[in-house]
Amino acid sequence: MNPFPAVIIGGPPHSGKSVLTYLLSHLLRERKIEHYVLRACPDGEGDWSQEAAPEQVRLLRQKGAFDQTFVDRVCRDIERRHLPLLIDVGGRPTSDQERILRHCTHAIVLSATAEGLHEWRHRVERYGLIVIAELFSVLNGNDQLEAETPVLRGVISGLERHTAQSGVVTTALANRLERLMRYDSKELKDHIFRQAPYEMVVDLSQLVQQLHPANAKQNYLPEDLPNVLSQIPQNPVSIYGRGPNWLYAALTLHVAPHQVALFDPRLGWVKPLSLPCVSRLKPGIVDWQIRVEPTYTLLTARSTRPYLEYDELAQLEAPTLDPQRGVVISGKIPYWLLTSLVLAYRNHPWLAVVQPQLYPLAGVIVLSRQMQYTPGDRIAVPLD
């Protein structure tokens, strides 16, 4: 039996589930609670959908199929979780999609109506989940905390993308989750690090604390890259923790040709694979979009499926690009695919990775063989 809790956040469509998931995850991060957010919807909307500009979110959002294969993979990943999970699910699950609930342990339900709350309460109780909270979700008004035990009840307001803020109810709910999800951080990390393929482990949460001790959010900034890379020897390394896509890409390139391993809370430790570059691509799990800009080639990777599988990486081919031009990589892809891609193009003059939250200077240089750029520099990248 898996020792880690798997907490589902459920409710009818447009109840604010994704926004609440985002707020709770940030509060847990501030409290140093190791966890992972699994978005069990084929939309694939991560933190970028809350942090990027609204017009960029509309451009980047992809709707996927909520089919049996997707449900199978979500159930498998919940079952083999390596950390406590927060799980954001669809608002109208079919009987087949409800299989996801069987693999969860606890539930938070919210709805704008009493009928929706009643429906979801009975749905999660059918599968034996422990209900942590039942919340009415309203767009306007004030938070009202009506009870904290045994079930947290109340009214939560303003769960709108880009404008929502933590209030008394969100804070009380984070307190409940902290008690449920708190494990001895050192013991947990020691257990994970003992399984790392390479002895040297780069703990990103520890490293960012050293860089920004006075910053409560302790987020990595592109200008941190030269300092970060100067502290990492060019040996095989295992990378653990939350960090932006460009940081993982830069670390991977920094130690190349030595290997890296990445900790994926769904999969455990995984390694980037070697991707062959070919001029004639066959249809596959990734749709490659190539756009030639005046000073670089923009390569956008779009999954043709809502759930990419690491095991399928060995079958993937990347497009051959002009070796005399810099490459900018964009797309909502797992880090194990991103790091495989930057290795495939590491002999180009320079490489950058797009982080939508930084728009319009959304491209972060992760490798440069030319004087014009230094890792951490930002460049403007049109995302349309």
N, C-alpha and C positions, 0 to 999 in steps of 0.2 A: 504494500500500500504506500502511495506517495505521501511523504510527510508534510509537504507544503500545501497551504490552502489555495484554492482556486475560486475566486470571488467573481460571480457574474453580475453585471450591471444591466438590468433588463427593464423594459417598459415599452409602451406603444411608440410608433414612429413620432419623431419631433418632440419627444419628452425632454431632450437635453442630455441623453445618455453619454454621447461622445464628449461633450463639454465637461460634464461631471467627472468622467474618467480622467480627462486631462488635468482638471483642478486637483483631484485626489492624488494623482501620480506626482504632481509637483510638490504637494504638501508632504508626501511620503519621502520624496527625495531630500527635501530640506531636513527631514528628521533622520536621514541616513538609513532608511529602511530599504534593504535590498529587495527588489521586486521587478516584475516585467509586465507590460501591458500587451495583451494579445487581442488584437482587433479581429474578432471572429465574424467579420462582415467582408464581403468581396470588394467593398469600396477601397480598402487598404489605406485609410486616412490615418496617418501618424501625427506626431506633434506639429509637423509642418502645416497641417490644415488649420491649426489654431493660431500659429505664430506668423505665417506668411500673410502678405497683403491679400484681401478678399479676391481681387481680380486674378491673382496668381493661383489661388486655390481653385477657382473655377476652371482655369486652364489645365491644371495638373490633375484634377480629380478624374479617376477612372472608375466607371461602374463595371462590376464583374458579375459572373453568373454564380448564384448561390446553389450550386449543384451538389450531387451526392459525393463526388470526388473531393470537393472543397470541404464538405462536412466531415468526411472521413479523415482528412488531414488535420483539421482543427481538433477533432476528438483525440487523435493520436498524439498531437503535440501537448494538449492539456494533460493527458495521461502520463506522459514522460517528462513533465515540467522539471526544471532544474532550479527554479526559484518560485516564491509566492507569485501568484498571477492575479491581475485585474483583467476581466474579460468583457469586452464591449460587444454585444450581440445585436442582431437585427430585431426590428420591432414586431414583425409578423412571422414568426417561425412556423414552418410547416411541421407535421408530425415527424418527418425525417430529420429536419433541422433541430428539433428538440432533443435529438440524441446528444447534442453538445452538453445539455444540462446534466446528463447522467454522469459526466466526468468532473463536474464541479462540486464544491463543498459548501459554499455559502452564497447568499444572494443579497443584492441591493435592488429594490424595485422602486420605480418612480413613474408618475403619470400625471397628466393634467386633469384627469377625471377620476371619480370614484370607481367607475366601471372598469377603467383600464388598470387601476391599482388592484382591484379585486381579481381581475383576469390573470394578472401576472403573479399575484400572491399564490393563487391556486396552482398555477403552472409550475412554479419552482417547488412548491410543497409536494406536488405529485412525485417529484424526483428526489425527495428527501433532503433538499437543501435547507440549511439553517438560514433563516431570514435575519439579516443584520439591521436593515432599515427599510421603512416604507415612507415615501416622500411624495407629497403633492408638488408638482412643478408648475410654477406660474411665471409669466414673462415680467410682470410688473408687481411691485409691492415689496414687502420686507420679509426676510427669513423669520420663521417662527419655529423654535425648538420646543415641541410639546412633551416629549418623553425621550429619555436616553436608554432606559432599560425596561424590560429585556430586549425590546425592539426599539430602535431609534425612530421616532416619528416626528413629522413636522412638515413645514412648507418651505420649499427652497425656490428662490426667485432668480430671474435674470440669467438663465443658462443659455445665453446666446453667444455664438462663436465670435471671438475677437474682443468682446466687451465684458464677459463674465469675470467675476472676482470671487475669491473665497469669502464666505460669511460664517455666521455662527453655526449653521447647520453643517456646512462642508467641514469646518474645523472639528465639530463633534464627531462627524463620521470618520474623519482621518484619525481621531483618537481611538475609535473602535478598531479601525484597521491596523493601527500601529500595535495595539495589544495582540491582535491576531497574527500579525506577520513578523513581529520582532523575533529575531534569532540572534544569538551572539555573533556579532559581525566577524570577529576574528576567527571563530570556529568555522563559520560558514565559508569564509574566504579560504581558510586553510584547507578545508575539504575540497573546494573547487580547484585551488592552485596545485594540490598534490596530483590532480589528474591532468594538469597542463602538459602538452607535448614537449615544451621547452622550459628549461629550468628558470630562465629569467622571465619574470612576469611583470608586465607594465600595468600597474593598477591605476587606471585613469582618474578615479575619484580621489585617490591619494595625491596624484600628481597635480591635479587642478587646485587642491587645497594649498599646496606649496606655492603655486603661481598666484593665486588670488585669495590669500587668507582673510582679507577684510570684506570680501564679496560674498554676501549671504547666498546668492544663487550659484556661485562658483561655476559659471559657464565658460567653456573655452572660447577664445576669440581668435580669428585668423592671425592676428599679429603675435599670438603666443607661439606660433609654429617654430620660428628659429630657436627660441629658448627650449622648447620641448625636445626638438630633434638633437640639440646639443647635449642633452642628458641621456640619450639612448645610444648605447654602443652598437656597432654594426655587427651584431651576432643574431642568431635565431632568437626570436622573442615570442611570448604568448601575451596577447592583449586582452585585458579584462576591463569591463565597465562601460558606462554611458559616455559617449562622445559623438561629435558631429562626423558626418561621412568623410569630409575632407581630412580630418585628423587620422582616421583609420587608413585612408589612402596614402597620406604622407608617411606614416610610420611604416607601412608596407614597403613603400619605395625606398625609404631611408635605409632599411636593413638588407634590401635586395643586393646580391643574389641569394642571401640567406633567407630562410623561410620564416613566415609568421603563422601563428594560430590565433583564431578569434573565438571568444566564448559567446555562443549563441544560447540564450535561455531556453529555446525550444529544442536545440540539437546537442548542446554541450560544446566541446571543443571541435572546431572544424578548421581546415586549411584552404586557402585559395588554391585553385587548380590552374594548370596551364591551358590557356585558350588559343587554339590555332586561328590565325587570321587568314581569311580566304576572300577571293575577289567575287565569287559567285556563291551567294548564300541560299540555302534551301529554307523554306518556311519551317519555323520551329517554335520553341517556347518563348523566344524573345523576338519582338519586332524592332528592327534597327532603323532609325530615321537619321539620315545624314544631311547636314546643311553646311554648305561652304560659306563661311563669313569672310570678310576681307583679310583678317589676320589669323584665322584659325579654322579648324573643322569642328562643328558641334555635332556630337554623337549622342542621340537620345535613345535610351533603352526602355522599351515598353513591354511588359509581360503580356503574353497572349492568354494567360491564365490568371485567376485571382490569387493563386498560391503557388509560388515557385518552389521547386524541390531541389535541395542540395544534391541529391543523387543524380539529378538530370544534368548537372553542370558538366560532367564528363562528356556529354553528347553535344555540347554547345560549341558553335563556331562564331567568331567575331568578324566584322567586316575589315578588309584591308583599307587603310587610309593613307593619304599622301604623307610619306615619311618626312618630308621637308617642312611640314606645318605642325603648329601646336594643336593639341586636342583638348576639347572641353567635353566632359562627360556629364550627362544629365539623366534623370529618370528615377522613379521610385523602385529601387531594387535593393535586395538584401546586401549587407556588407560583404558577405562571402563572394557575391558576384561582382560588386564594385572593386574589391581588392584584386580579384582575378583579372578584371578589365584593365586596371592601371598597370598591372604587370605586363599585360599584352602590348601596351603602347609605351612602355617606359623608355624606348630608344628614340622617341620623337623629341623635337627640340624642347618642348615644355608640355606640361599637363596641368589641367585645372579640373575641379569638381564643383558642380553646382549645388548650393544650399539655398532653397527658395526663400528662406527667412531673411536672407541678406539682399534680396532684390532692391534696386537694380544692379548693385555690385555683387551679383550672386555667384560669380565664379571665383573660387579660391585656388591660387597656384599651389600645387603640391610637389612639383618637380620642375626645375628649369636648368637647361644647359646653356642658357644665354644670359647676357648681362642685364637685359631689359627687365627681367623678373627675378624675384626672390620668393621662396616658399612663404606663404602667408599673404602675399599681395592679392588684392581683389581686382577683378575686371568685370566690366558690364557685359551681361549676357541677356539677350532678348528671349523671354520665355513665352513664345506664342506658337 
